[in-house]
Amino acid sequence: MPYRAPVSEYQFILEQVVPLAPVVASDYFAEATPDLTDAILNECGKLCDTVMAPLQRPGDLVPAHLENGVVRTTPGFAEGYAAIAEGGWVGISASPSFGGMGLPLTMNTAMHDMMCGACISLNLCPLLSQGQIEALEHHASSELQDIYLPKLISGEWTGTMNLTESHAGSDVGALSTKAEPQSDGTYKVTGQKIFITWGEHDVAENICHLVLARLPGAKPGPKGISLFLVPKFIPHPDGTLGVRNDLRCVSLEHKLGIHGSPTAVMEFSAATGWLVGEEHNGMACMFTMMNNARLAVGMQGVGVAEGAYQHALSYALGRKQGTSLIADGTGTIIDHADVRRMLAQMKSEIFAARSIGVACAVALDMAKATQDSHWKARAALLTPIAKSFGSDVGVQMSDIGVQIHGGMGFIEETAAAQYLRDARITPIYEGTNGIQSMDLVARKMMDGGAAAFSLMDEMAQLATASKSDLALAVQVSVAELRATTEWLVTQDLNERFAGSVSYQRAFARVLGGYFHLIAASSDDGKRERLGRFYINSLLPEHNALCAQARVGSSDIYALELNDFAA
């Protein structure tokens, strides 16, 4: 079925659920008027519907491949990427000083959601470039900025992140890639990196790699890591391309999904690079873009879930099977209670995850515009929740989409399974969701839970003031989350970690109820009905999740190693 970008959904959320108005009211984003943001959403929707969505299936069926040292992307991807670049979408939130639009991150967040629903494999290319742009804006020298930022923002060049090594995995501090300083101020970078999204391709003239490496004599672990910019072609000062650098893609990973996105193993053999930021401060430089990247990954999950939902809904409205038990039924499987339950869960979960992601983006924008500690803390708190819940929703709703198709969902020709395969990487990307949960209960609770309690206060106040009969359930859920948080901050780290995934999910579940309550209070009957389903059928899950979060670690460590034997 044709994909339709959720433009009207974003218009509703940004107006009534998580308003963009406070962001626009700031001097920093004053130019992002409602007329402009509405036009941005509509134009992005058109690009998604007409250019990107038709590339979704070809990206799966004709994946990127390595041919004589050159990566050939899916037919049509180069043209699709050109449309993204020419439309200015790579630089939507980048600095106008180098050709960007300077729009709020919230608009960038909406863009990623819609583009991933259309074709996640293609969207990953500009997403990585945006992360590199952000890192260079904050940490690169003016000389590097002048050469690289205009090209990256225009989309003429693309960017990557090179963190992972086969022996290190998530323990980035264990990397072995080396950087040797040269007399001309450059460095020779040597090592191999894996899982490099869009590390090699044929859709742009140059590929710029941000590479984590260790200088001679550097401390072991993450404090001894530096960040280097290593381009495929070494540019002249005027931005024209010079000689080919000594780096190459030695293979492409054979993946479960996102087949159209080339995931490269990159080999650097004394490749010329330039230091970004200060020596031994590479992790801090990289983390500048990691938080926004984590939000973007959460929205990838939301976008794929949206695509899966639209696909499943179309099937349910057309598939005739069984006898309808309701008056004035359609005669199709959407009449059946279980199918309708699954579709309701998909739609309501997507709304909850999307609203959480937008709330995180708005907090990041407000932090940037005001430098207020409240907004910085709010953004930090919401980032792991938005990343984990959005990506979990992507996988779980895509799985439900397969279920709605029944046996045909297991058949590749229906394309239902592609959404599930494509979404499965998102709970792993940019720090697994387990790592996100550990971050939430540890680093994000170093304030004794102050940021979390502040958000809970806002939720409780709104629920108390609400005239909806749904408000009491939300009030109760916030109280239970508060009690669990009060217990959590008194425990040592391993006790927190044991239940952190459940706590993270409980927080997201309660936030979802809060946002559904706001939506249900609008004049739109559809919103009230969807909110009623979520609050009555899904929100009660928070009780079990909070109970799980408080169990602690004793049962886990009571298990002996032999107990895990097959």
C-alpha positions in Angstrom: 0.0 0.0 0.0 1.2 3.6 -0.5 2.8 5.2 2.6 1.4 8.5 3.9 3.6 10.5 6.2 1.9 11.4 9.5 1.9 15.1 8.9 -1.5 15.8 10.5 -0.4 13.8 13.6 2.6 16.0 14.0 0.5 19.1 13.5 -1.8 17.9 16.3 1.0 17.0 18.7 3.0 20.2 18.2 -0.1 22.3 18.7 -1.9 20.5 21.5 0.1 17.8 23.2 3.7 18.9 23.3 3.5 22.5 22.1 6.3 23.9 20.0 5.1 27.4 20.9 7.6 27.9 23.8 10.5 27.0 21.5 9.4 29.5 18.9 8.8 32.1 21.6 12.5 32.1 22.3 14.8 34.5 20.5 17.0 31.6 19.3 14.2 30.0 17.3 12.0 33.0 16.6 12.1 32.4 12.9 10.4 29.0 13.2 7.0 30.5 12.9 3.9 28.2 12.7 3.5 28.9 9.0 7.1 27.9 8.3 7.0 24.7 10.5 3.7 23.7 8.9 5.3 24.2 5.4 8.3 22.1 6.5 6.1 19.3 7.7 4.0 19.3 4.5 7.1 19.4 2.2 8.8 16.6 4.1 5.6 14.6 3.9 5.5 15.0 0.1 9.2 13.9 -0.2 8.5 10.8 1.9 5.3 9.8 0.1 6.5 10.3 -3.5 10.3 9.8 -3.5 11.3 7.7 -0.5 8.4 5.3 0.1 8.8 3.8 -3.4 12.4 2.8 -2.5 11.4 0.8 0.6 10.9 -2.6 -1.1 13.7 -2.2 -3.6 16.1 -1.5 -0.7 15.2 -4.9 0.8 15.0 -6.9 -2.5 18.1 -5.4 -4.2 20.5 -4.6 -1.3 23.7 -2.7 -1.4 26.7 -4.9 -2.5 30.4 -4.7 -2.7 31.7 -4.9 -6.2 35.5 -4.7 -6.9 36.1 -2.6 -3.9 33.1 -0.2 -4.7 29.8 -0.3 -2.9 26.8 -0.2 -5.2 23.7 1.0 -3.6 20.1 0.0 -4.4 18.9 1.4 -7.8 17.1 4.6 -7.1 18.9 5.3 -3.8 21.3 7.8 -5.4 18.4 9.8 -6.9 16.5 9.6 -3.6 19.5 10.8 -1.6 19.9 13.7 -4.1 16.3 14.7 -3.5 17.0 14.8 0.2 20.1 16.8 -0.2 18.7 19.2 -2.8 15.7 19.9 -0.5 18.1 21.0 2.3 16.9 18.3 4.6 20.4 17.3 5.7 21.0 20.8 7.2 17.5 21.4 8.6 18.9 22.0 12.1 22.5 23.0 11.2 23.9 26.4 11.6 22.9 29.0 9.0 26.6 30.2 9.1 27.5 27.2 7.0 24.3 26.9 4.9 21.9 25.2 7.4 18.3 26.1 8.1 18.8 26.5 11.9 15.4 25.1 12.7 14.6 23.5 16.0 15.7 19.9 16.6 12.0 19.1 17.0 11.5 19.6 13.3 14.5 17.4 12.6 12.9 14.7 14.9 9.7 14.8 12.9 11.6 14.5 9.7 13.4 11.4 10.8 10.2 9.8 12.0 8.5 10.4 8.6 11.5 9.5 6.5 12.1 6.2 8.4 8.4 5.3 8.0 9.0 5.8 4.2 12.4 4.1 3.9 14.7 3.7 6.9 17.6 2.3 4.9 17.9 5.5 2.9 17.2 7.8 5.8 20.2 6.4 7.8 22.6 8.2 5.4 21.5 11.8 6.1 21.0 10.9 9.8 24.7 10.0 10.2 25.8 13.2 8.4 23.7 15.3 10.8 25.5 13.7 13.7 28.8 14.5 12.3 27.7 18.1 11.5 26.8 18.6 15.1 30.1 17.2 16.4 32.1 19.5 14.0 30.0 22.5 14.9 30.9 22.1 18.6 34.5 20.8 18.5 36.3 21.2 15.1 38.8 23.9 14.4 37.6 26.8 12.3 39.7 25.5 9.4 38.0 22.1 9.4 34.6 23.7 9.8 35.1 26.0 6.8 36.1 23.0 4.6 33.7 20.3 5.8 30.5 21.9 7.1 29.3 23.5 3.9 29.8 20.3 2.0 28.2 18.1 4.7 25.2 20.5 5.2 24.6 20.7 1.4 24.7 16.9 1.2 27.6 16.9 -1.3 29.6 14.9 1.2 28.3 12.4 3.8 29.5 11.6 7.3 29.9 8.5 9.4 30.7 7.5 13.0 33.5 4.9 13.5 33.3 3.7 17.1 33.0 -0.1 17.2 35.7 -2.7 16.9 35.1 -6.4 16.8 36.9 -7.2 20.1 35.4 -4.2 22.0 31.7 -4.0 21.2 30.0 -1.6 23.5 33.2 -1.2 25.5 34.5 1.5 23.3 37.3 2.2 25.7 38.9 -1.1 24.7 39.5 0.0 21.1 42.9 -0.6 19.5 42.9 1.8 16.5 46.0 4.0 16.7 46.7 7.6 15.5 50.3 8.7 15.0 51.0 12.5 15.0 52.8 13.9 11.9 55.1 16.9 11.6 52.5 18.8 9.4 49.8 18.6 12.2 47.9 15.7 10.7 47.7 12.1 12.0 48.1 8.7 10.5 45.2 6.6 11.6 45.4 2.8 11.5 42.8 0.2 12.6 39.7 -1.6 11.7 36.1 -0.6 12.5 32.9 -2.6 12.2 29.2 -1.8 11.8 29.9 1.5 10.0 26.5 2.6 8.6 26.9 4.0 5.1 30.7 3.7 5.5 31.1 3.3 1.8 28.6 4.1 -1.0 28.1 5.7 -4.4 25.5 8.4 -3.7 27.9 11.3 -2.8 31.4 12.3 -4.0 33.1 12.1 -0.6 32.6 10.3 2.7 34.0 11.8 5.9 34.7 9.4 8.8 34.8 10.4 12.4 37.1 7.9 13.9 37.9 7.1 17.6 41.6 6.2 18.0 44.3 6.3 20.6 47.4 8.5 20.5 50.8 7.1 21.5 51.2 7.0 25.3 47.5 7.6 25.9 45.9 6.2 29.0 44.0 2.9 28.7 40.2 3.1 28.7 37.9 5.8 27.5 39.9 8.7 28.9 42.7 8.0 26.5 40.7 8.2 23.3 40.8 11.0 20.8 38.6 11.8 17.8 39.8 12.2 14.2 38.2 13.3 10.9 39.4 11.0 8.2 38.0 11.7 4.7 37.8 9.2 1.8 39.2 11.9 -0.5 41.5 14.5 1.1 40.1 17.9 0.2 42.1 21.0 -0.8 41.5 24.2 1.3 38.9 25.4 -1.2 36.9 22.2 -0.8 37.8 20.6 -4.1 38.8 16.9 -3.8 42.4 15.8 -3.8 44.0 12.4 -3.6 42.3 9.2 -2.3 43.0 8.5 1.3 44.4 5.1 2.5 41.1 3.6 3.7 38.7 1.1 2.3 35.6 -1.0 2.8 36.9 -4.5 3.1 33.4 -6.1 3.4 29.7 -5.4 4.0 27.8 -7.0 6.8 25.0 -9.5 5.9 22.2 -8.2 8.1 18.8 -9.3 9.3 17.3 -6.1 7.8 17.9 -2.6 6.5 19.5 -4.3 3.5 19.5 -1.1 1.5 21.8 0.6 4.0 25.4 -0.5 3.5 27.0 -1.5 6.8 30.7 -1.5 6.2 33.8 -3.0 7.8 36.3 -0.2 7.3 40.1 -0.6 7.2 42.3 2.5 7.9 46.0 2.0 6.9 47.9 5.0 8.0 45.1 7.1 6.6 45.5 10.9 7.0 43.2 12.4 9.6 42.8 15.6 11.6 42.2 15.9 15.3 38.7 17.1 16.3 38.6 18.7 19.7 41.4 18.2 22.3 43.6 15.2 22.6 42.2 12.4 24.8 38.8 14.0 24.8 37.3 12.0 21.9 34.5 10.4 24.0 33.2 13.8 25.1 33.3 15.1 21.5 31.4 12.0 20.3 28.9 12.3 23.1 28.0 15.8 21.8 26.1 14.1 19.0 25.3 10.8 20.8 22.3 12.2 22.8 20.7 13.6 19.7 21.6 10.4 17.8 19.9 8.3 20.5 16.7 10.3 20.1 16.9 9.9 16.3 17.2 6.1 16.7 14.1 6.1 18.9 12.3 8.0 16.2 13.5 5.5 13.7 11.6 2.9 15.6 8.5 5.1 15.7 8.8 5.6 12.0 9.1 2.0 11.1 6.2 1.2 13.5 4.1 3.8 11.6 4.9 2.1 8.3 4.1 -1.3 9.7 0.8 0.0 11.1 -0.3 1.5 7.8 0.6 -1.8 6.1 -1.3 -3.9 8.6 -4.3 -1.6 8.6 -4.6 -1.8 4.8 -4.5 -5.6 5.0 -7.1 -5.7 7.8 -9.5 -3.5 5.8 -9.2 -5.7 2.8 -8.9 -9.2 4.1 -12.2 -11.1 4.3 -12.1 -14.1 6.7 -14.6 -15.5 9.1 -18.0 -14.1 10.2 -18.5 -10.7 11.6 -20.0 -10.6 15.1 -20.8 -6.9 15.1 -23.6 -5.0 13.6 -22.8 -3.0 10.4 -19.4 -4.7 10.1 -17.2 -4.4 7.1 -17.0 -8.2 6.5 -13.2 -8.0 6.8 -10.9 -9.0 9.7 -11.0 -5.6 11.3 -14.4 -6.7 12.6 -12.8 -9.3 14.8 -12.1 -8.2 18.4 -8.5 -9.5 18.5 -7.5 -7.8 15.2 -9.1 -4.6 16.3 -7.2 -4.9 19.7 -3.9 -5.3 17.9 -4.5 -2.3 15.6 -5.6 -0.2 18.6 -2.4 -1.2 20.4 -0.3 -0.3 17.4 -1.8 3.1 16.9 -1.9 4.1 20.6 1.6 2.9 21.3 2.9 4.8 18.3 1.2 8.0 19.5 2.8 7.5 23.0 6.3 6.9 21.7 6.0 9.7 19.2 4.9 12.2 21.9 7.7 11.1 24.2 10.2 11.7 21.4 8.8 15.1 20.7 8.9 16.0 24.4 12.6 15.1 24.4 13.3 17.1 21.3 11.4 20.2 22.7 13.4 19.9 25.9 16.7 19.8 23.9 15.6 22.8 21.9 14.6 24.7 25.1 17.9 23.8 26.7 19.7 25.2 23.6 17.6 28.3 23.4 17.6 29.2 27.1 20.7 27.4 28.6 18.3 26.7 31.6 19.4 23.8 33.8 15.8 22.7 34.2 15.6 22.0 30.4 19.0 20.4 30.3 18.0 18.0 33.0 14.7 17.3 31.4 16.3 16.5 28.1 18.9 14.3 29.7 16.2 12.3 31.6 14.0 11.8 28.5 16.8 10.8 26.1 17.2 7.1 27.3 13.4 6.7 27.6 12.7 8.1 24.2 15.4 6.0 22.6 14.5 2.7 24.3 10.7 3.0 24.1 10.7 4.3 20.6 12.9 1.5 19.4 11.0 -1.2 21.4 7.8 0.1 19.9 9.3 -0.2 16.5 10.1 -3.9 17.0 6.9 -4.8 18.9 4.5 -3.1 16.6 6.2 -4.5 13.5 5.8 -7.9 15.1 2.1 -7.3 15.7 1.8 -6.2 12.1 3.1 -9.6 11.0 0.6 -11.2 13.3 -2.3 -9.3 11.8 -1.3 -10.6 8.4 -1.5 -14.1 9.8 0.3 -16.7 7.8 0.8 -14.2 5.0 2.8 -12.1 7.3 5.4 -14.8 7.4 5.6 -14.7 3.6 8.1 -12.2 2.4 6.0 -11.2 -0.6 3.6 -9.3 1.6 6.5 -7.1 2.9 5.1 -7.2 6.4 8.2 -9.0 7.8 10.5 -6.3 6.3 9.4 -3.8 8.9 10.2 -6.3 11.7 13.6 -7.1 10.3 14.4 -3.4 9.7 13.3 -2.3 13.1 15.3 -5.0 15.0 18.6 -3.1 14.9 17.2 0.0 16.7 17.2 -1.4 20.2 20.9 -2.1 19.6 22.0 1.1 17.9 23.7 3.9 19.8 23.9 2.0 23.0 21.6 -1.0 23.6 18.4 -0.4 25.4 19.8 -2.2 28.5 22.6 0.3 28.5 20.1 3.1 28.2 18.2 1.8 31.2 21.5 1.7 33.3 22.2 5.3 32.3 18.6 6.2 33.3 18.9 4.7 36.8 22.5 5.7 37.4 23.8 8.9 35.8 20.3 10.4 35.3 19.5 9.8 39.0 22.7 11.4 40.3 20.5 14.3 41.3 18.6 12.1 43.7 15.8 11.8 41.2 15.1 15.6 41.1 14.6 15.8 37.4 12.3 12.7 37.4 10.3 14.1 40.3 9.9 17.4 38.6 8.4 15.7 35.5 6.1 13.6 37.8 4.9 16.8 39.5 3.8 18.2 36.1 2.1 14.9 35.2 0.3 14.8 38.5 -0.8 18.4 38.4 -2.3 18.0 34.9 -4.1 14.8 35.9 -5.5 16.5 39.0 -6.8 19.4 37.0 -8.2 17.3 34.2 -12.0 16.8 34.1 -11.7 13.6 32.2 -12.8 10.4 33.9 -9.5 8.9 32.6 -7.5 11.2 34.9 -7.6 9.1 38.0 -5.8 6.2 36.4 -3.1 8.5 35.3 -2.8 10.0 38.8 -2.5 6.5 40.3 0.2 5.5 37.8 2.3 8.6 38.5 2.0 7.9 42.2 3.3 4.4 41.8 6.1 5.6 39.5 7.1 8.1 42.2 7.1 5.5 44.9 9.3 3.2 42.8 11.7 6.1 42.0 12.0 7.0 45.7 12.9 3.3 46.4 15.3 3.3 43.5 17.5 6.2 44.5 18.2 4.6 47.9 19.7 1.5 46.4 23.2 0.7 45.3 23.9 0.5 41.6 23.6 -3.2 41.0 20.2 -3.2 42.7 19.1 -0.5 40.4 20.6 -2.2 37.3 18.7 -5.4 38.0 15.4 -3.8 37.5 16.4 -0.9 35.2 14.8 -2.2 32.0 11.5 -2.6 33.8 11.8 0.8 35.4 12.6 2.4 32.1 9.6 0.8 30.5 7.3 1.8 33.4 8.4 5.4 33.1 7.6 5.3 29.3 4.2 3.6 30.0 3.2 6.3 32.5 4.4 9.1 30.2 2.3 7.5 27.4 -0.8 7.7 29.7 0.0 11.3 30.4 0.2 12.3 26.8 -2.9 10.3 25.9 -4.8 12.1 28.7 -3.8 15.5 27.2 -4.9 14.3 23.7 -8.1 12.9 25.0 -9.0 16.3 26.5 -9.1 17.8 23.1 -12.3 18.2 21.1 -11.4 15.3 18.8 -13.5 12.3 19.7 -10.9 10.0 18.0 -8.3 11.1 20.4 -10.6 10.5 23.4 -11.4 6.9 22.2 -7.8 6.1 21.5 -6.7 7.5 24.9 -9.4 5.5 26.6 -8.0 2.3 25.0 -4.4 3.1 26.1 -5.2 4.2 29.6 -7.7 1.3 30.3 -5.9 -1.5 28.5 -2.1 -0.7 28.4 -1.4 1.7 31.2 -2.2 -0.9 33.9 1.0 -2.6 32.8 2.9 -0.1 34.9 2.0 -1.9 38.1 3.8 -5.1 37.1 6.8 -3.2 35.7 7.2 -1.1 38.9 7.0 -4.3 40.9 9.7 -5.9 38.7 11.9 -2.8 39.1 11.9 -3.2 42.9 12.8 -6.9 43.0 16.5 -6.1 43.1 19.4 -8.3 42.2 19.3 -11.1 44.8 17.4 -13.6 42.6 19.6 -13.0 39.6 22.8 -13.6 41.5 21.4 -16.5 43.5 21.6 -18.4 40.2 24.8 -20.4 39.9 26.7 -20.6 36.6 25.6 -24.3 36.3 22.0 -23.1 36.4 22.4 -21.5 33.1 23.7 -24.7 31.4 21.6 -25.9 28.4 
